Amino acid sequence: MHVFYQTDLSQNQIVLREDESKHCVRVLRLKNGDEVDLADGKGTHAKAVIVDDHPKKCVLQITESTLHTQAESSGRDYYLHIVVAPTKNFDRMEWFIEKATEAGIDEITFIETENSERAKVNLERCEKIAVSAMKQSKQWYLTKINALQKITDFFKQDMQGAKFMAWCETDETALINQKIKQLNGNHITILIGPEGDFTEAEVKLAQQHQFIPVSLGKTILRTETAALYACFTVKAILSN
C-alpha cells in the first residue's frame, strides 16, 4: 500500500498537497476507488480511498484511522537525538538522514563547531528526505530536524537523559556500546563532530554540561558513518 504524508488528518476528507497529488496520480497512476495509506508524522496512520484523482489536488476520503505509540510504530521505547556537525559535501548528510530515519531516530540537530566545514543547511530539503524515508519504511512518526546552530548555543538548552560525545582523540573513553548497555533512562543524546573532530575546548565545554566522552572503536569514521554507527548501536542494544 502506498503511503502519503499529510500534516493534518483530523478531517474525514482531505486534499493532498500538490507534490503528493502529482506523485499519486501522475507517477503511481492511482485512480478513483484506489486505497492508500496516510501518515501525519505524529503517530496517526489513516486508510483512505481516492474520490477525485485530480493531479494537483487529489481528494481522499478517510475510512479508518489509528493513533500509534512510538513503540508500536518503530518497535522501540527510547528517544534518540543525534547532534552532528554537517559535512562540506552535504550529500553525505542527506544519506545519513535517510538511513537514520529508516532505522528509527527521533531528532537530528546540526551544529557548527570550530572545525566545521559548512555554515548553511537547507532545512526544507532535509525534511523532504526524512518524509520520504518515513513513508518508505512505513513509520508513523517523522524525525524532527533542527536548523544549524553554534555548538555554544546548543549547550544553552536544557537537555535531559543520557548524554554522550563521540571523541577520537583519546583511548581513555569507554566504548559507546558499553555505556548504552548501562542506561536506565530512555532519552539519549549523542554528539558527533566534524572531520577534524571536536577541539579540546569543545570537549571540556561538553563535559561541563554532563556529556560523557565515548569511543566508536579503533578505526576513524567519517562524520556521517559515525552518526549512523551511533544510531545503529543504540538500536541494536535497546530495541524491543
Summary of the structure (lengths in Angstrom):
residues: 240
radius of gyration: 19.9
end to end distance: 25.3
largest distance: 62.8
contacts: 760
relative contact order: 0.15
helix: 32%
strand: 28%
